[in-house]
């Protein structure tokens, strides 16, 4: 009891000190901006006959990229005068934001309504406080990285009713989300506002990058006219993701954004495919066609703000994280929840629990006395006489002449 009280007291003390530290950091950041404004007039004069468009610390900070002919002074000024919106502060958004802030993009907006979780740590390296808003976490980090960049956070979910107001003041949008419905919405709004989108995605060991809605290039609906069925959409929590894979795509999104801001005339519609399943990761570029004339978004009849806001997102059902309902054709088959199943365990009712996940997930964590569906399937397929007793028991007929199986969950890919 005494140890619990001591632990709570120390945690409260740390939280209070952290709050004071955040306040002091914000005050320091504001003061640095004030000093920079005082020391950096519109132009600095040297020898009385030459003006310098940036402050000394900016030349020091960005000098290594400014000496590149592809960037130069003009390119750096373009970056400083640009406004970039990043939708999603997760595995893609974190590396993209880091390099955009480091490169000196003048104004950056962040849209995300999520909070930091411990499971984010292996790929979302800007976040280190579970429970904190991801937007607040990013802003704190980026202000320390480059106090000259103006940062605005939007702690909200992007929906048709707020998307146009958020997008209005930005030049380029980075789609760092992981949901098809949001991707369609971002593309549609960008088409209506004529803003380019740098779209990235990553799952398992694969990633892809594409620039959308720029010049005569395609939009998201040109590439994917039909939204995928909800049952086929996997999140990182379901399919898995390797940190360096999503990090690579996020960095490439920042790189594509810098190219668009400094040399947009070099743009060619392409899709970059990345695979890290081997020791030597592969990159493959696919040449894309231009926008389709019959596209419902960017075609001859271009989508408008009124249409998007009045009809909303027609793909909103894809955002649901619920397990899809399986059509029941057997009246004897029923589903039970976790509490109901716990009651079955407590009552020691005879049953067989089959786990339908893949073997890798089964090996990581499984319920007591559960059995892998894949093992059962192999035994039944081979009709092995050495099948374990639980396999033989599971094929007994229930009343009514129907076979009975108890599944721990319903797989999206079943």
FITORDREN-80477 format. One record per residue (C-alpha): residue number from 1; residue in three letters; x, y, z. Coordinates in nm, 2 decimals, always signed. Each point is the difference from the previous one (the first is absolute). Example, Ala and Ser with C-alpha at 12.3 -4.5 7.8 and 13.67 -1.06 7.14 Angstrom:
<rs>
- 1|ALA|+1.23|-0.45|+0.78
- 2|SER|+0.14|+0.34|-0.07
</rs>
This chain:
<rs>
- 1|UNK|+0.00|+0.00|+0.00
- 2|UNK|+0.28|+0.24|+0.09
- 3|UNK|+0.18|-0.09|-0.32
- 4|UNK|-0.31|+0.09|-0.20
- 5|UNK|-0.03|+0.34|+0.17
- 6|UNK|+0.37|+0.07|-0.07
- 7|UNK|-0.03|-0.10|-0.36
- 8|UNK|-0.31|+0.23|-0.05
- 9|UNK|+0.18|+0.29|+0.18
- 10|UNK|+0.31|-0.03|-0.22
- 11|UNK|-0.21|-0.03|-0.32
- 12|UNK|-0.20|+0.31|+0.10
- 13|UNK|+0.32|+0.19|+0.07
- 14|UNK|+0.15|-0.10|-0.34
- 15|UNK|-0.32|+0.11|-0.18
- 16|UNK|+0.00|+0.33|+0.18
- 17|UNK|+0.37|+0.06|-0.09
- 18|UNK|-0.07|-0.10|-0.36
- 19|UNK|-0.28|+0.25|-0.02
- 20|UNK|+0.23|+0.28|+0.13
- 21|UNK|+0.27|-0.11|-0.25
- 22|UNK|-0.25|+0.01|-0.29
- 23|UNK|-0.11|+0.35|+0.10
- 24|UNK|+0.36|+0.12|+0.03
- 25|UNK|+0.08|-0.15|-0.34
- 26|UNK|-0.29|+0.18|-0.16
- 27|UNK|+0.11|+0.33|+0.16
- 28|UNK|+0.36|-0.06|-0.13
- 29|UNK|-0.13|-0.08|-0.35
- 30|UNK|-0.21|+0.32|-0.01
- 31|UNK|+0.30|+0.21|+0.12
- 32|UNK|+0.23|-0.16|-0.27
- 33|UNK|-0.25|+0.10|-0.27
- 34|UNK|-0.01|+0.35|+0.14
- 35|UNK|+0.38|+0.03|-0.01
- 36|UNK|+0.01|-0.14|-0.35
- 37|UNK|-0.25|+0.26|-0.11
- 38|UNK|+0.20|+0.28|+0.15
- 39|UNK|+0.33|-0.12|-0.15
- 40|UNK|-0.14|-0.09|-0.34
- 41|UNK|-0.15|+0.30|-0.19
- 42|UNK|-0.12|-0.05|-0.35
- 43|UNK|+0.35|+0.04|-0.13
- 44|UNK|+0.34|+0.03|+0.16
- 45|UNK|+0.25|+0.24|-0.16
- 46|UNK|+0.36|-0.08|-0.05
- 47|UNK|+0.26|+0.24|-0.14
- 48|UNK|-0.29|+0.24|-0.06
- 49|UNK|-0.09|-0.14|-0.34
- 50|UNK|-0.13|-0.36|+0.04
- 51|UNK|-0.31|-0.13|+0.17
- 52|UNK|-0.03|-0.34|+0.16
- 53|UNK|-0.35|-0.15|+0.01
- 54|UNK|+0.06|-0.23|+0.30
- 55|UNK|+0.15|+0.03|+0.35
- 56|UNK|+0.34|-0.13|+0.08
- 57|UNK|-0.13|-0.30|+0.20
- 58|UNK|-0.21|-0.11|-0.30
- 59|UNK|+0.31|-0.01|-0.22
- 60|UNK|+0.17|-0.21|+0.27
- 61|UNK|-0.29|-0.23|+0.04
- 62|UNK|-0.08|-0.06|-0.36
- 63|UNK|+0.34|+0.05|-0.16
- 64|UNK|+0.07|-0.37|-0.07
- 65|UNK|-0.31|-0.03|-0.22
- 66|UNK|+0.03|+0.35|-0.15
- 67|UNK|+0.33|-0.08|-0.16
- 68|UNK|-0.18|-0.26|-0.21
- 69|UNK|-0.07|+0.15|-0.35
- 70|UNK|-0.35|-0.16|+0.02
- 71|UNK|-0.08|+0.21|+0.31
- 72|UNK|+0.21|+0.31|+0.01
- 73|UNK|-0.11|+0.33|+0.16
- 74|UNK|-0.31|+0.02|-0.21
- 75|UNK|-0.11|-0.35|+0.09
- 76|UNK|+0.05|+0.07|+0.37
- 77|UNK|-0.21|+0.32|-0.03
- 78|UNK|-0.27|-0.21|-0.17
- 79|UNK|+0.00|-0.24|+0.29
- 80|UNK|-0.01|+0.28|+0.26
- 81|UNK|-0.30|+0.16|-0.17
- 82|UNK|-0.19|-0.33|-0.04
- 83|UNK|-0.29|-0.15|+0.20
- 84|UNK|-0.03|-0.38|+0.04
- 85|UNK|-0.28|-0.19|+0.17
- 86|UNK|+0.08|-0.35|+0.13
- 87|UNK|-0.31|-0.22|+0.07
- 88|UNK|+0.10|-0.27|+0.24
- 89|UNK|+0.27|+0.01|+0.27
- 90|UNK|+0.08|-0.37|+0.01
- 91|UNK|+0.26|-0.22|-0.16
- 92|UNK|+0.00|+0.20|-0.33
- 93|UNK|-0.06|+0.34|+0.15
- 94|UNK|+0.28|-0.01|+0.26
- 95|UNK|+0.29|-0.03|-0.25
- 96|UNK|-0.16|+0.22|-0.26
- 97|UNK|-0.05|+0.28|+0.26
- 98|UNK|+0.35|-0.03|+0.13
- 99|UNK|+0.16|+0.05|-0.34
- 100|UNK|-0.24|+0.27|-0.11
- 101|UNK|+0.07|+0.20|+0.32
- 102|UNK|+0.37|-0.06|-0.04
- 103|UNK|+0.00|+0.11|-0.36
- 104|UNK|-0.16|+0.34|+0.10
- 105|UNK|-0.35|-0.02|-0.13
- 106|UNK|-0.15|+0.33|+0.13
- 107|UNK|-0.34|-0.12|+0.13
- 108|UNK|-0.12|-0.35|+0.08
- 109|UNK|-0.34|-0.12|+0.11
- 110|UNK|-0.07|-0.34|+0.17
- 111|UNK|-0.33|-0.18|+0.00
- 112|UNK|-0.06|-0.29|+0.24
- 113|UNK|-0.25|-0.08|+0.27
- 114|UNK|+0.19|-0.30|+0.15
- 115|UNK|+0.19|-0.04|+0.32
- 116|UNK|+0.34|-0.16|+0.05
- 117|UNK|+0.00|-0.37|+0.09
- 118|UNK|+0.29|-0.22|+0.11
- 119|UNK|-0.04|-0.21|-0.32
- 120|UNK|+0.09|+0.31|-0.20
- 121|UNK|+0.36|+0.01|+0.13
- 122|UNK|+0.17|-0.22|-0.25
- 123|UNK|-0.08|+0.22|-0.30
- 124|UNK|-0.14|+0.33|+0.12
- 125|UNK|+0.31|+0.13|+0.16
- 126|UNK|-0.12|+0.36|+0.07
- 127|UNK|-0.24|-0.14|+0.27
- 128|UNK|+0.12|-0.11|+0.34
- 129|UNK|-0.29|+0.08|+0.24
- 130|UNK|-0.29|-0.24|-0.02
- 131|UNK|-0.33|+0.17|+0.03
- 132|UNK|+0.12|+0.33|-0.14
- 133|UNK|-0.15|+0.15|-0.32
- 134|UNK|+0.21|-0.09|-0.30
- 135|UNK|-0.04|+0.36|-0.13
- 136|UNK|+0.14|+0.14|+0.33
- 137|UNK|+0.28|-0.25|+0.00
- 138|UNK|+0.11|+0.09|-0.36
- 139|UNK|-0.03|+0.38|+0.07
- 140|UNK|+0.22|-0.03|+0.31
- 141|UNK|+0.27|-0.19|-0.19
- 142|UNK|+0.00|+0.21|-0.31
- 143|UNK|+0.02|+0.33|+0.19
- 144|UNK|+0.32|-0.13|+0.16
- 145|UNK|+0.13|-0.11|-0.34
- 146|UNK|-0.06|+0.32|-0.18
- 147|UNK|-0.15|+0.30|+0.18
- 148|UNK|-0.03|+0.20|-0.33
- 149|UNK|-0.28|-0.22|-0.14
- 150|UNK|-0.35|+0.10|+0.07
- 151|UNK|-0.21|-0.30|+0.12
- 152|UNK|-0.37|-0.04|+0.03
- 153|UNK|-0.18|-0.30|+0.14
- 154|UNK|-0.35|-0.13|-0.07
- 155|UNK|-0.10|-0.26|+0.26
- 156|UNK|-0.30|-0.12|-0.19
- 157|UNK|-0.10|-0.27|-0.24
- 158|UNK|+0.00|+0.11|-0.36
- 159|UNK|-0.36|+0.00|-0.13
- 160|UNK|-0.18|+0.17|-0.30
- 161|UNK|-0.13|+0.27|+0.23
- 162|UNK|+0.34|+0.12|+0.11
- 163|UNK|+0.24|-0.11|-0.28
- 164|UNK|-0.04|+0.31|-0.22
- 165|UNK|+0.06|+0.24|+0.29
- 166|UNK|+0.32|-0.18|+0.10
- 167|UNK|+0.13|-0.04|-0.35
- 168|UNK|-0.06|+0.36|-0.11
- 169|UNK|+0.33|+0.16|+0.11
- 170|UNK|+0.24|-0.28|-0.10
- 171|UNK|+0.18|-0.05|-0.33
- 172|UNK|+0.06|-0.38|+0.02
- 173|UNK|-0.17|-0.28|+0.19
- 174|UNK|+0.18|-0.31|+0.13
- 175|UNK|-0.23|-0.30|+0.04
- 176|UNK|+0.15|-0.19|+0.29
- 177|UNK|-0.31|-0.18|+0.09
- 178|UNK|-0.08|-0.38|+0.00
- 179|UNK|-0.38|+0.00|-0.08
- 180|UNK|-0.14|-0.02|-0.35
- 181|UNK|-0.30|+0.23|+0.09
- 182|UNK|+0.24|+0.28|+0.11
- 183|UNK|+0.21|-0.05|-0.31
- 184|UNK|-0.29|+0.05|-0.23
- 185|UNK|-0.11|+0.31|+0.20
- 186|UNK|+0.35|+0.15|-0.02
- 187|UNK|+0.02|-0.06|-0.37
- 188|UNK|-0.35|+0.14|-0.07
- 189|UNK|+0.06|+0.32|+0.20
- 190|UNK|+0.34|+0.05|-0.17
- 191|UNK|-0.16|-0.04|-0.34
- 192|UNK|-0.27|+0.26|+0.09
- 193|UNK|+0.27|+0.24|+0.13
- 194|UNK|+0.26|-0.09|-0.27
- 195|UNK|+0.27|-0.09|+0.25
- 196|UNK|+0.25|-0.28|-0.05
- 197|UNK|+0.00|-0.30|+0.24
- 198|UNK|+0.31|-0.21|+0.09
- 199|UNK|-0.15|-0.33|+0.10
- 200|UNK|+0.19|-0.28|+0.18
- 201|UNK|-0.10|-0.33|+0.14
- 202|UNK|+0.17|-0.30|+0.16
- 203|UNK|-0.10|-0.34|+0.14
- 204|UNK|+0.20|-0.30|+0.10
- 205|UNK|+0.32|+0.02|-0.21
- 206|UNK|-0.14|+0.21|-0.29
- 207|UNK|-0.05|+0.36|-0.07
- 208|UNK|-0.11|+0.23|-0.28
- 209|UNK|+0.03|+0.37|-0.08
- 210|UNK|-0.20|+0.21|-0.26
- 211|UNK|-0.05|+0.37|-0.07
- 212|UNK|-0.37|+0.07|-0.07
- 213|UNK|-0.21|+0.28|-0.14
- 214|UNK|+0.30|+0.19|-0.15
- 215|UNK|-0.01|+0.15|-0.34
- 216|UNK|-0.16|-0.26|-0.23
- 217|UNK|+0.09|-0.29|+0.23
- 218|UNK|-0.27|-0.24|+0.14
- 219|UNK|-0.19|+0.03|+0.33
- 220|UNK|-0.06|-0.28|+0.24
- 221|UNK|-0.33|-0.10|-0.16
- 222|UNK|+0.18|-0.02|-0.34
- 223|UNK|+0.23|-0.27|+0.14
- 224|UNK|-0.26|-0.17|+0.23
- 225|UNK|-0.35|+0.06|-0.15
- 226|UNK|-0.16|-0.26|+0.23
- 227|UNK|+0.06|+0.01|+0.37
- 228|UNK|+0.11|-0.34|+0.14
- 229|UNK|-0.24|-0.20|+0.21
- 230|UNK|+0.02|+0.07|+0.37
- 231|UNK|+0.09|-0.37|+0.07
- 232|UNK|+0.32|+0.03|-0.21
- 233|UNK|+0.14|+0.31|+0.16
- 234|UNK|+0.28|-0.08|+0.25
- 235|UNK|+0.14|+0.25|+0.25
- 236|UNK|+0.36|-0.01|+0.14
- 237|UNK|-0.15|-0.15|+0.31
- 238|UNK|-0.14|-0.29|-0.20
- 239|UNK|+0.25|-0.05|-0.28
- 240|UNK|+0.32|+0.12|+0.17
- 241|UNK|+0.26|+0.26|-0.10
- 242|UNK|+0.38|+0.02|+0.02
- 243|UNK|+0.11|+0.34|+0.13
- 244|UNK|+0.27|+0.07|-0.27
- 245|UNK|-0.25|-0.08|-0.28
- 246|UNK|-0.25|+0.27|+0.10
- 247|UNK|+0.29|+0.23|+0.10
- 248|UNK|+0.14|-0.03|-0.35
- 249|UNK|-0.33|+0.09|-0.17
- 250|UNK|-0.04|+0.30|+0.24
- 251|UNK|+0.34|+0.13|-0.09
- 252|UNK|-0.07|-0.04|-0.37
- 253|UNK|-0.33|+0.20|+0.05
- 254|UNK|+0.21|+0.28|+0.14
- 255|UNK|+0.24|-0.02|-0.29
- 256|UNK|-0.28|+0.00|-0.25
- 257|UNK|-0.15|+0.31|+0.17
- 258|UNK|+0.33|+0.18|-0.01
- 259|UNK|+0.03|-0.07|-0.38
- 260|UNK|-0.36|+0.13|-0.06
- 261|UNK|+0.08|+0.32|+0.19
- 262|UNK|+0.34|+0.07|-0.15
- 263|UNK|-0.03|-0.14|-0.36
- 264|UNK|-0.36|-0.10|-0.09
- 265|UNK|+0.08|+0.01|-0.37
- 266|UNK|+0.19|-0.33|+0.03
- 267|UNK|-0.31|-0.19|+0.11
- 268|UNK|-0.10|-0.32|-0.19
- 269|UNK|-0.30|-0.22|+0.12
- 270|UNK|+0.15|-0.31|+0.15
- 271|UNK|-0.06|-0.25|+0.28
- 272|UNK|+0.30|-0.11|+0.21
- 273|UNK|-0.03|-0.36|+0.14
- 274|UNK|+0.23|-0.11|+0.28
- 275|UNK|+0.06|-0.35|+0.14
- 276|UNK|+0.22|-0.09|+0.29
- 277|UNK|-0.06|-0.38|+0.01
- 278|UNK|+0.37|-0.07|-0.10
- 279|UNK|+0.33|+0.11|+0.13
- 280|UNK|+0.03|+0.24|-0.29
- 281|UNK|-0.33|+0.20|-0.01
- 282|UNK|-0.14|+0.07|-0.34
- 283|UNK|-0.14|+0.32|-0.16
- 284|UNK|-0.22|-0.02|-0.31
- 285|UNK|-0.15|+0.30|-0.18
- 286|UNK|-0.32|-0.03|-0.20
- 287|UNK|-0.09|+0.26|-0.26
- 288|UNK|-0.35|+0.13|+0.05
- 289|UNK|-0.25|+0.13|-0.25
- 290|UNK|-0.15|+0.35|+0.04
- 291|UNK|-0.33|+0.07|+0.16
- 292|UNK|-0.30|-0.17|-0.15
- 293|UNK|-0.26|+0.20|-0.19
- 294|UNK|-0.28|-0.21|+0.15
- 295|UNK|+0.13|+0.02|+0.36
- 296|UNK|-0.28|+0.10|+0.24
- 297|UNK|+0.25|+0.23|+0.19
- 298|UNK|+0.25|+0.15|-0.24
- 299|UNK|-0.16|-0.08|-0.34
- 300|UNK|-0.19|+0.24|-0.23
- 301|UNK|-0.26|+0.05|+0.27
- 302|UNK|+0.23|+0.09|+0.29
- 303|UNK|-0.12|-0.07|+0.35
- 304|UNK|-0.09|+0.32|+0.20
- 305|UNK|+0.00|+0.10|+0.36
- 306|UNK|-0.38|+0.00|+0.02
- 307|UNK|-0.02|-0.36|-0.13
- 308|UNK|+0.26|-0.12|+0.25
- 309|UNK|-0.16|+0.18|+0.30
- 310|UNK|-0.36|-0.09|-0.09
- 311|UNK|+0.06|-0.36|-0.07
- 312|UNK|+0.28|-0.07|+0.25
- 313|UNK|+0.24|-0.29|-0.04
- 314|UNK|-0.17|-0.28|-0.18
- 315|UNK|+0.27|-0.23|+0.13
- 316|UNK|-0.04|+0.07|+0.37
- 317|UNK|-0.08|-0.36|+0.07
- 318|UNK|+0.36|-0.09|-0.08
- 319|UNK|+0.12|+0.19|+0.31
- 320|UNK|-0.18|-0.25|+0.23
- 321|UNK|+0.24|-0.21|+0.20
- 322|UNK|-0.27|-0.25|+0.09
- 323|UNK|+0.04|-0.36|-0.11
- 324|UNK|-0.23|-0.05|-0.30
- 325|UNK|-0.31|-0.20|+0.05
- 326|UNK|+0.01|-0.35|-0.15
- 327|UNK|-0.33|-0.11|-0.15
- 328|UNK|-0.13|-0.30|+0.20
- 329|UNK|-0.13|-0.28|-0.21
- 330|UNK|-0.02|-0.25|+0.29
- 331|UNK|-0.27|+0.07|+0.26
- 332|UNK|+0.20|-0.21|+0.26
- 333|UNK|+0.30|+0.23|-0.02
- 334|UNK|+0.01|+0.28|+0.26
- 335|UNK|+0.26|+0.26|+0.10
- 336|UNK|+0.09|+0.09|+0.36
- 337|UNK|+0.19|+0.29|+0.15
- 338|UNK|+0.31|-0.01|+0.23
- 339|UNK|-0.21|+0.01|+0.32
- 340|UNK|-0.22|-0.28|-0.12
- 341|UNK|+0.30|-0.21|-0.09
- 342|UNK|+0.15|+0.07|+0.34
- 343|UNK|-0.31|-0.15|+0.15
- 344|UNK|+0.04|-0.31|-0.21
- 345|UNK|+0.36|-0.03|+0.14
- 346|UNK|-0.12|+0.05|+0.36
- 347|UNK|-0.27|-0.26|-0.04
- 348|UNK|+0.25|-0.25|-0.15
- 349|UNK|-0.24|-0.06|-0.29
- 350|UNK|+0.14|-0.25|-0.25
- 351|UNK|+0.10|+0.18|-0.32
- 352|UNK|+0.28|+0.04|-0.26
- 353|UNK|+0.14|+0.35|-0.06
- 354|UNK|+0.15|+0.05|-0.34
- 355|UNK|+0.21|+0.31|-0.09
- 356|UNK|-0.04|+0.10|-0.36
- 357|UNK|+0.29|+0.25|-0.01
- 358|UNK|+0.32|-0.09|-0.18
- 359|UNK|+0.27|-0.20|+0.17
- 360|UNK|+0.23|+0.30|+0.07
- 361|UNK|-0.27|+0.18|+0.19
- 362|UNK|-0.10|-0.32|+0.18
- 363|UNK|+0.36|-0.05|+0.11
- 364|UNK|+0.02|+0.36|+0.14
- 365|UNK|-0.30|-0.03|+0.22
- 366|UNK|-0.30|-0.24|+0.03
- 367|UNK|-0.27|-0.08|+0.25
- 368|UNK|+0.06|-0.30|+0.23
- 369|UNK|-0.09|-0.34|-0.14
- 370|UNK|-0.07|+0.15|-0.35
- 371|UNK|+0.11|-0.17|-0.32
- 372|UNK|+0.12|+0.14|-0.33
- 373|UNK|-0.26|-0.04|-0.28
- 374|UNK|+0.28|-0.06|-0.25
- 375|UNK|+0.11|-0.31|+0.20
- 376|UNK|-0.35|-0.13|+0.01
- 377|UNK|-0.05|+0.06|-0.38
- 378|UNK|+0.32|-0.19|-0.08
- 379|UNK|-0.11|-0.30|+0.20
- 380|UNK|-0.35|+0.00|-0.15
- 381|UNK|+0.13|+0.04|-0.35
- 382|UNK|+0.25|-0.29|+0.04
- 383|UNK|-0.24|-0.21|+0.20
- 384|UNK|+0.29|-0.08|+0.23
- 385|UNK|-0.06|-0.30|+0.24
- 386|UNK|+0.24|+0.17|+0.24
- 387|UNK|-0.22|+0.31|+0.04
- 388|UNK|-0.01|+0.14|+0.36
- 389|UNK|-0.30|-0.08|+0.21
- 390|UNK|-0.13|+0.36|-0.02
- 391|UNK|-0.02|-0.03|-0.38
- 392|UNK|-0.19|-0.33|+0.03
- 393|UNK|-0.24|+0.15|+0.26
- 394|UNK|-0.06|+0.31|-0.22
- 395|UNK|-0.14|-0.21|-0.28
- 396|UNK|-0.27|-0.17|+0.22
- 397|UNK|-0.35|+0.08|-0.11
- 398|UNK|-0.21|+0.23|+0.21
- 399|UNK|-0.37|-0.05|+0.05
- 400|UNK|-0.18|+0.06|-0.33
- 401|UNK|+0.28|-0.17|-0.20
- 402|UNK|+0.21|+0.31|-0.04
- 403|UNK|+0.38|+0.03|+0.07
- 404|UNK|+0.09|+0.24|+0.28
- 405|UNK|+0.31|+0.22|+0.02
- 406|UNK|+0.07|+0.28|+0.25
- 407|UNK|+0.21|+0.28|-0.16
- 408|UNK|+0.19|+0.26|+0.21
- 409|UNK|-0.06|+0.28|-0.26
- 410|UNK|-0.11|+0.05|-0.36
- 411|UNK|+0.28|+0.07|-0.24
- 412|UNK|-0.03|+0.28|-0.25
- 413|UNK|+0.16|-0.22|-0.26
- 414|UNK|-0.21|-0.31|+0.07
</rs>
